Amino acid sequence: MITFAFLSSCAKEHKQVDPPNIIVFLVDDMGLMDSSVPFLTDTNGTPVRYPLNEYYRTPNMETLAKQGIRFSNFYAHSVCSPTRASIMTGQTSARHRVTNWVNAENNNRTKFGPSQWNWEGLNKSSVTLPRVLQQNGYRTIHVGKAHFGPIGFEGEDPTNLGFDVNIGGSSIGHPGSYYGKDGFGHIKGNKSRAVPGLEKYHGKDIFLTEALTLEANAMITQAKEDNKPFFLYMSHYAVHAPFHSDPRFAAHYEDSGKSPQAQAYATLVEGIDKSLGDIITHVKSLGLGENTLILFMGDNGSDAPLPIVEDYSSSEPLKGKKGNHWEGGMRVPFIASWVSPDENADSQEKLAIPAGGIQNQMGTVIDLFPSLCDITGIDLPEKHTLDGFTLRSQLEGNHNKTRNELFLNHFPHGVHRSDYFTSLVNGHWKVVYHYPVKENPRYELFNLKDDPFETTNLANAEPEQLKLMIATLKEQLQNTQALYPEKDSITLKLTMP
């Protein structure tokens, strides 16, 4: 087993500390507002509750936020596979080139998409976070949705990417069914999207979220028995469609006045919250709580089946939702905490997370790779470009003056809520470039400090700021060797306004 040495502030001598266990608890399609935890803040950095916070029931997320730190400005890519590849590689989608969601059966480039985009996904040669942890003594466990590569390619199987264990992960992006009685799609439902490897639950009255949680807890127990530090990538299929109601929680939303689908979505949210609580309880029961770090997050904006009114919907008051270029498509929940906070625990001397902390500085999915290497004391891999920054100081409630405030979201594809665009957040400014596949280029410019809900496009009112932002965006795309949409054999690169 690996150990970590650091200088004790009390004894002034080196201690050998067990490596921290790590849980990345990833929820599919969970946006910033799909929780009773308020993530949005006012100008003073104080959390503000909105109507959707009153609708959802996530008591275990509330507990985690009270004992740890939540981020109000945490960014992911606007669709799932780009985010998942970014978590694995520490690179922006423009660099790893998984710029669209991965279709299990074929190349979904879309009509004007780049011909050389990485539709095959990650592979055995990819430098990944689990592989680095595996090489440094960790038991690496994948449970749930993978969606790293299509059928027949190496990325289809997470064990090709550095995971010792794979439960339920394959090329599919959503389950054929959430019901055990349906065999999760093997018996009834969408058989092409049936969840693999859970045969012992087929025909039983159990929900997919619960089955995956039981399997994850069993793997944690096995790692403890084998005296191995573990990295658990708990990647729930929920809350992605199909919106099958979890019967354990249906009664909580019957009088909500919302549609049956919206009620079902809320049960999926409450189900993942119960999973969070069950895993935390299990880790504590094994005596591992003081040395287990948990990172809770979503993979893109909300896709809750709520009405869209003038571009505002399931992420309201943020504009847009999953697949959109607005903030509601890219801002996601993020909470970090030790499972059992204890300032006297050796491992927590290395990373002191303040209880009830609010971090308003930007964080992104690209930051997980360098952050976890930093926290575990593992050297970053050589000859592998990382676009992210370590979150260590931010997790401790501080402002990281060494990181930039840039987040690049590159979607050179069609057939989604927003098509053929690239956006860049740079501090409180945000620019969106719409590629000219059908008309002339379009530009959007927002001041997120003065207008956090993107009500006013300043592209015409602030021409110099627009030019500055487009120039920065162009530089970022060049630095990452991004691929662009293609029309009539012409590459549609950015043009200045």
N, C-alpha and C positions, 0 to 999 in steps of 0.2 A: 504493500500500500504506500502511496505517496504521502509525504508529510510536508508541512509548511512551517518555516522558521520565521519568527519576527521578534522584535525587541520588546519585551514587556516593560510597560511604563512604571511598574511597581518594583519588580525584582531587578530590572536593568540587566537581564540576561536572556539568552535565546531560549524560547520554548518550542517544542515540537507540537504542532497542532494538527489534528486530523483534518483532512481536506473536507470542505463543506459539500454536503449533498445539494443538488440543484434540481428544482422543479420548474420547468417552463410550462405554464398552464395556459394553453392557447385555445381560444374559442372562435369557431368559424363564423364569420359575418357578424360578430358582435361589435356594434358601434359605440360611440362615446355615451350615448343617452340610453342604452339598453340596460339600465341598472338603477337601483335605488341609491347608489353612491353618486353624489354630485361631483363631476370632474371639472365642469366649466367654472371659471372664477370671474369676479368683478375686477375693476382696475386696481384694487388693492391686493389682489391675489386671494381673496376669500371665496370659498365655494358658494355657488348659487344654485338653488334647487329650481327645476323647471317641471312642468306637468308630467313629462315622461318619467322623471325620477319618482313621482308618486305612484305611477302605474305598476312598475316592475317591483318584484320582491327578491332582493338579493342580500339577506342578512349576513351570510358568510363573507361576501365581498365587503360589507360594511365593517365587519370585525377586522378583516385584513387591512382595510384602509386606516382604521383607528390605531392599529398597532404598528403600521408601516408608513410608507410614503406613496402618495399617488401623484401622477403627472397630469397636468391640465393640457399640455401641448405635446402629445405623443403621436407620431406619424407612422403610418404604414402605407404601402401602395394601395391603389384603389380596387384591385381585385386580388384573389387569393394566392395563386401560384407564384407571382412575382414576390410577394411578401415572404412566402415560405422559403423560397430560394435565397432571399436576402438574409433571413434569420440563419440559415445554414452556412452561408458564405461570408457574411459581413460586407457584402457588396450591394450597391444599388442595382436596380433592375436593368438600367441602361448598360451596365458593365457585364453582368452575367447573362444578359440578353433573354432571360425568361420574362418577356415583357407582356405576355397575355396569360390567361388561365390555360392550363394544359388540358387539351381534349384527350381522353383516354385512347380513342381509336384513330385519330388522324390529325394532320397538321391544320390547326385553325388559325392560319395566318390572317385570314379575312382578305377582302378584295384588294386593298391597297397596302396591306401590311408589308414589312420588310421581308424579302425572300429568304434571308439568311438568319432570321431570328431563331432563338434556341428552343424550338418546339419539342426537342427530345429531352429537355430538362437536365437535371444533374446526373452524374455518372460516377463510376468507380474512381476516376482520376480527379474528381472535384475535391478541393480542399474544403472540408466542412467542420463545423463546430463539434458535432459528435465524434468525428474521426480524431480530432485533436485531443478531446477528452479521453477517448478510448485508448489512445496511444500513451496517455499519462495515467493509466490505472483505473479509470472510471468504468463502471458497468453502465452502458448506455442503452436506454430503454425507450422504444417508440411505441406509443399506444394511441390508436385512433387514425384520423385522417392523415395521409401522406401527401399525395398529389404532387410529387416531385418529378414525375416522368410518365409517359404513356405506356400502354401495353406492349410488352416485348422489348422494352428498353431497360437499361440498368437502373434508372431512377425509379422504376416501378416498385422495386424492393428496397425498403429503407436499410436493410442489412448491407447493401452495396455502398451505403453512404456513411458508414461508421457506427451504425447501431448494432449492438450485440443481440438485441431482442426486438422483434416486430410483432405487434398484436393489432390486427385490424387494418393495417395500412397497405394501400395498393395505388393504382393509377387513378382511382375514382375520386371525384370531388364532392360527392354527396351520397348518402346511403339510399339503397333501394327501398328500405323501410326502416323505421325506428323500432318496430315491434318484434320481440323475440318470437311471438306466435307466427309471424311472417318469415321467420328465419333471417330477418334483416334484409329481405329481398330474395333469398334463396327459395322460399316456399311461395311467397306471394309478394307482389310489388314489382319494382323495376329490377329484373334479374340481371341486367347488364351493369347495374350499380350495387349489386349485393355485397355486403361487407364480408370480407374473408376471415377465416380463422376463429370463428366464434360458434362452432357447431354445437358445443355442449349446451348452448342456450336456445337452440332452435326448438320451436314449438312451445317454449315456456313463456309465462306471463311476466316478462321483464322488458324494460325499456333499454335501448342501446346505450344511453348515457350511463345507466346503472351498471350494465355489463362491463363496459370499458373501465369504469371506476373499480369494480371488483378485481379485474385483471391487473390494473395498475398497482393496487394495494398488494396483490400477491407478489408482484415483481419487486416491490419495495422490501417486502418481508424476505424474499430470497436474497436480495443484495445484502441485507443485514446479517442473515445467517452465514453468508459467504464472506463476511467482513470486507465488503467492497463499498467504496463511495459510489453513489449513483447519480446519474443524470437522467431524469425522467422528462421526456417530451410528451406531455399529456395533451394530445391534440384532438379535441372533441369534434365530431361531425356536427353536433348541434352548435349554433342554432340555424344552420343552413336548411333550406327547403329540401325535401317536402315538409310542410308545416304540420307534422303529426302531433296531436295533442298528447302530452304526457299525463296519463290519468291520475297520477299521484297529486297533481296540482291543479287540475281543471276547475275544481270548485272555487278556487280563489279568484277566478276571472269571469264567472258566469254573469255577474251583475255589472260588468264594467261598461256595457254599452258599446263595446267594440265588436268588430266582425269575428266570426268563428275562427278565421285564419289568424287574426291578430291575437285572439285569446290563446290559440295553440302556440303561437310564437312565444308568448309570455310564459307558458308552461315549459318550453324548451329552455328559456333563460333561467327559470327557477330550478330546473333540473341540473344545469351546469353549476349553479350555486350550491346545490346540495352535494354534488360531486366534489366541489372544492372543499366543503366542510368535512366530508367523509375522508378525503385524503389527508387533510390536516389532522383530524382526529386519529387516524391510523399512524401517521408519522409520530405523533406525540406518544401513542401507546407503546411504540417500539423504543422510546427513549431517545429519539433522533431529532426532536424539535429544535433544540438549541443550536444544532449544527446543520440545519436544512434551510436553505434560502429558496423562497418561492417568488416567481415573477408571473403575474397574471396579466393577460393581454388579449386583444382582438387582432384579427388579421387584415381587416379593411372596414370601411364604413358599414353602418347598419343596413340590413336588407329586410327589416320588419315590414310586413304587408299592411302598411298604413297608407291612407290617401296622400297623393302628392298635390299640393296646392301652391301654385306659383313657385315650383322648384324646392319647396320645403316639405319635409315628410318625417321619416323615422329618426332623423338626426336633429330635428328642430330643437333649439333655435338655429343650429348650424344649417347651412344651405346644402341641399343635395343628400345623396345616400350612396350606397355601394355602387362603384362603377362611374361615379361622377367626378368631375375635376374640381368641384368645390370642396370645402373643408369637411362637409358631412360624408364625403367618400373616402377620406384619408385619416381623419382623427379617430383614435381608438383608445379604449381604457387601458391603463397601465398602472399596476400596483406592485410594489416590491416590499417584502417583509421577511424576517426570520419567522419560521413557523412558531417558535416559542421564544419571543424576545427576552433576553437576559443580558444586561450590560456586563455581567461578570463572566459570561461564557467566553472561553478563549477565542473561538472563531469570530465572535461578534466584536471583539476588540479590533479586529482587522477591518470590519465593516460595520460601523455604528449607524443604524438606520433610525431616525427619529420617529417616535410614535406620533401618529396623526399628522405627518409631514405633508406639505403641499409643495410640489416642485413645478414652477411656472416656466422654467427654461426648457427649450425644445429637447426632446428625446426621440429616437427613431428605432424601428426594427433593425436597422443596419448596425446599431450600437451593441446588440447582444453579444456578438462574437468577441469583439475586443474587451467588452466589460467582463464577461465570464472568464476569459483568459487572465485578465488583470486580477480579479477577485480570487481566483484559484492559484495564482502565482505561476501559471503556465506561460512559457515563452510563446510569443506570436509566431506563426509559421513563416519561414523565410520564403521569399519569392512569391508571396501571395498578397495582392493588393487588397487592403481593407479601406472601405469608404467611411466606416463608422468611427465613433469615439468611445472611449471608456466612460461609463456612467458612474463610476465609483464616487466621485465627489458629489455628484448630483443626488445619488442615493443617500448620501449622508446629509442632504439638505443644503448643500452649498451650490454656488454658481461656478460653473466651469469656464474660466476665462480663455482656456486654450482651444475650445472647440469652436467651429463656425456655426452659424445659424441657418444652414442651407438644408433644404430637403427637395430632392429632385424626383418627380413622379413622371415617368416616361411611358406613354401608352400609344404607340404608333400603329394601332389596330382599330377595327371597326366593330359593329354589332354589340355595342353596350350602351349604357345610358349616356356616356360622353364618348365620342369617337375621335380617333386620330388627333391626340393632343399631347402636349408636354407642359407640366406646370413646375414652377420653382417658388418655394418659400425662402425668403432671405430676410431674416429678422422679422420686422412687422410688415414687410412688403411681400406681395405675392403676384406673380405674373402667370398667365396661361396663354400658350400659343396654340391656335387651332390650325392644323395643316390644310393646305388648299386642295383637298381631294375633290371637292364639288364646287367651291367658290374661292374667292380671294382669301388670303390669310386673315384670321380674326385674332384680336388681342383682347385680353381682359387684364385689368390691373386693380388690385385691392390693397388698401391700407388696413391690415388686420388689427392694428391697435385702435384706430378710430372706428373701424367698421368690421368687427369680428364676424358678422353674419353675412358679409359679402352682398350688401344691398345695392352698392353703387360702384359701377365700373368706371374707373378713373383713367382709362386708356386715352381718351380724348382730352381730358382736363389736365393731365400731368404728362405731356409728351416727352419731356427730358427724363423723367423718372422711368417711363416706359422704355425708352431707348437704353437706359442704364441697366434695367432688369433683363431686357432681351439680350444685351451683350453678355451679361453674366450667365444667363441661361445657355447661350451659344457656347460659351467657354466650358461650362459644365458638360455639355454633350460631347464636345470635342475631347475633353479630358478622359471621359469614360468610353470613348470610341463607340458612341451610340449608333444604332442603325435607325434609318428613317423610313417613313412611308414611301411607296414607289407607285408612280402612275405613268403609264405609257412609256415604260423603260426609263423614266426620269426619277432620280432620287429627290424627294421633296425636303430639302434642308431648310433651316430657318432663314427668313428674310427680315431685315430690319424694317421697322415701321417708317 
